[in-house]
Every structure is written in C-alpha cells, then in structure tokens.
Amino acid sequence: MALGKDIYRAFEDVVGPDSISDDPAILDSYAFRYGPETETFTQRFEAITLPKDTEEVQAIVKLCNKYGVKFKASSTGWGSMSNPNNPSVIKMDLRRMNHILEINEQNMYAVVEPYVISAQLQAELMKRGFNCNIIGAGGNCSAHPFAAHAGIGHMGETASYRERNILGVEWVTPGGEIIRLGSLGSLGEWFCGDGPGPSLRGIIMGCVAPLGGLGVFTKAATKIYHWAGPPTFPIEGVSPHYALGEIPPNFMYRYFSFPSPEDMIEAQRKIGESEIAFEVMGFNAAMLASNMATSNDEDFEYFEQLRKLVQGPGFQVIIVGNSPGDFEYKKQVLEQIISETKGESLGPLEDSKVAGGLIWRSIRITASIRECFRAGGAFNAALGGTHPFAEEVYYLEEISKGKKDLIRKGLLRDDDGAYLTWSLEHGHLGHAEILVQFIQNPEILKAIEGFQSEAIRLALDTHYGVPHRIGGRQHDMFGPHASNYHVWLRKIKQAFDPNEVSEPSGYISGKV
C-alpha cells in the first residue's frame, strides 16, 4: 500500500522534494535482485529517500516510529540483502553520504560515511603509504566497516577483516537516538571501538553485521595499514583489457596447487605463522580463469587449460617486500614451505603480464565481479563461514560431493566441484566458501535449494558452525546448536527496536 499523502509529505519535508520518490519506475529499479530465487524482483519499497547526513537519517527514523513504517538503509548494496521482505518499507539510500571525513596517518585510521567506496579510500591511502581492508565483494563496495556482511576480504592475511577493523562508530538506533560508540562517545575521538568505558560492539554486531536490521551506522573509523607498494599503479589499457604495465619492485605473484587438502592446509598454516605473505587467497582454477579472461569464451578456454595443470586444491600468494633484503628473505621462506608441502607452481601464471593483472585485481579487489558474474550465470555463495583455521575445509570437502553430483547432472557450471579457502591474520582464522554458478530455471533452482538444505543439515549434524548467509527464522534453527544465541539476538532486537521499524529480514525479528 502506498504511503498516504500526509506521511509522504512528512518525509519530503526532511529530505526535500528532489531526494524522495515513489515513482513506480524508481521503485522497481530498487526491487531487482539476483541469486537463486524464482522471482527477479522483490516487492517494492513504498518510497526511496536519499538523506544527506546523520540528522536527516535520525529524522526519517523518528517518522517511521511515529507512522508505523519500516525502513531499510543500505549504501552500495551488493545482492538481495538490500531488498525488503516485509510490507510498508521505505528505503534509505545513503549515496549522498559519500565523504572521507578524516585520514589520520599518525594513529592509522580513516573515518568514512557509508557511500565511500573502498577503491576511493584505497586510492587516497596509497598516496600516503597506507592501505585498507577491502571486502571480497570488491572495491566498488562501501569502505564503511558496518556496511560489510562478514567483512572478509582477499587481503585478510595482513589487513584482517571487518570486526577487527571497526573503531569509533556513530549509530542512529531504531528508536531514533544518536549514539557514539567507543572513544568517540567518551572523548570525541575515533581511535578505539571499545572505550574508554563500556563497549556496545557485542550488541551491534556478531559474526556478521545486522544488515539493516538494527538502525543506521552513519559514520565509522576503520583501521589502515602500512603499504610498501607505489602511490599509484601503472595501469595500461581500457577495461576489460586493462593490465598492470609492470610489476612493482619487491612484488611477486605465485599460484600453488597441492596433492591433497591436508597439504594445502599445512602450507597455508606455515605461511601464516611465518608472516611472509601480503595476501593468501584460495582461488580455484575456475576462479583464476575468470580473472584472467576478458570474455566468456576466454574464460572457458583458460579453465580447460588450467584444470589440466593443477594437481589438486590450491591458493595464490602475493609477496610484498619492504626492502630488497626483506623481499629475498620472504621468497626463500616461501620456497621452503612449498617444498615441504609438495606444492607446485602454476607455470602460466608466472608470466609477468598475467601475474601483473592478477596482482592488481587482487589488491584493488575487482576479482569478485569477474569470478561471480561470468559464464552467463548467476552466483551463490551461501555456504561457508569463518572459523578456527582449517576446520571449514573439511566441511566444504563434504559439501563439494553434492556440488559435483549436480555438475554431473548438467545443472551447474563445471568447475570440478571446487571451493575456496584462505587464512586470515596469519592463520589465526580461516575462511571458506563454495561457489555455485548456474542458469536460472525452475529445475536448477529446485536442485540448488535441495543442495543448500543438505549443506545446512550437515552443518548442524557435524556442529560445523553457523554459516554467514542466514537470517530471519533460520536463526531459530541454528541457535539451539550454538549456545542459544538466537534468544539473545532477539532480546537485543526487542530492546533497541520495540516498534520493529528497522526491517529485520537480514537480521532477526523481535517477534517469537
């Protein structure tokens, strides 16, 4: 049901007539979704609003409480988690909040609004000798640490992940209060997410972010890291044919495959413990092919070539030296580790032109778009999570058996049933996913639904843990197996959002 004229006018008074719309064409553009669903569009939002600052966000939230209207806030939005699954929802599109507010070189943090994309922040940081974590979804996504889902990125070995990078935060609660967390609330400075004083980080996030279900995080500080590379990369060509003109000094790219998952895990563990790698990323042969190719035809050709050369599961390594001596030391340690774990380098990827392109796409993180949307199919990565290192590999080994069965039936793109895994923070944690590429039709979607159900059953039966991409009532399924976390998550929702105006489908409803 459309908003009444008086209610629409109240929102219009907040953002101005040019920053709100209920035009059906505009609403439909926000309702599109991709993924393993039978419907291409979700239900429409009632209206789209574009607030420009925290005060306008707060005013919208207060109006939603007054009129019983839900809101869903998002920034860049990558996937259907930005869509509504409930009626009477307005959209807060935060694209006007797109400013880098501060880069503090001395204390090594950056303060951003939600629509600052990671590529924008990274470019400014590299000029100053710094870098930042970029989530695996890519450099085109928000650099705001609360805009991420799990916050896992390709540079997790040295730039960690979302939870470890969040410092001071400004939060508009579902009730319309503005709360400033960490040192921001007590000292007016951004350097710490936990005080001085009590911390609310355990309230506002868990394994994943609330995904629009617990208010709006309007500003946040994120850690930044030392960058030993050049201020700008010498990129040549025009997309999709752009490439790195030359590999910078003290940089090296290699891809190694292993006879068994156990050998691969041991290699990743040793590389992490030695702290020699800038990046360790578990691309499989199909993902490598997508990142090397500039078309679907090239994609298939590269994959057929690479699948014959790998001896088993593998990962890519990027070494970055702070000096020539440091670089030589890291290379020698890597060589010894690979020898001890029976790894083999993938020869075609040692070519400087190929390696240069992969280095750039793995640091700027344009890789995800290539690997997820190539070959004419959609993408689903609902299976996987972040756990004590190596635990997730054994789970995905079991899941991949079902994936291979669907490949044999011709329902999925053939990628040898591969998965991907990589370590975070030099092996303190590990992350893994299994990618599924497919063409949408009812038979395939039904098969994928069954495959996902079996993966969830396996996660429950083996106490693997809670996969990242669950929400809503799925928490009630996993909660009893994980210390009844769903009970406490629901209590948090009820306490901070008694009117349930912050659309809860990606988080949890307060209603039992």
Helices and strands as residue ranges (DSSP letters): H 5-15, G 17-19, E 20-21, H 24-31, E 47-49, H 54-67, E 70-74, G 80-82, E 89-93, E 100-104, E 109-112, H 118-126, E 130-131, H 156-159, H 162-165, E 166-172, E 178-181, H 183-187, H 201-204, E 216-223, E 225-226, E 235-236, E 243-244, E 251-257, H 261-274, E 279-281, H 285-292, H 296-307, E 314-320, H 324-340, E 344-345, G 347-350, H 352-363, H 367-373, E 378-388, H 391-408, E 420-424, E 429-438, H 442-461, H 474-478, G 479-481, H 485-496
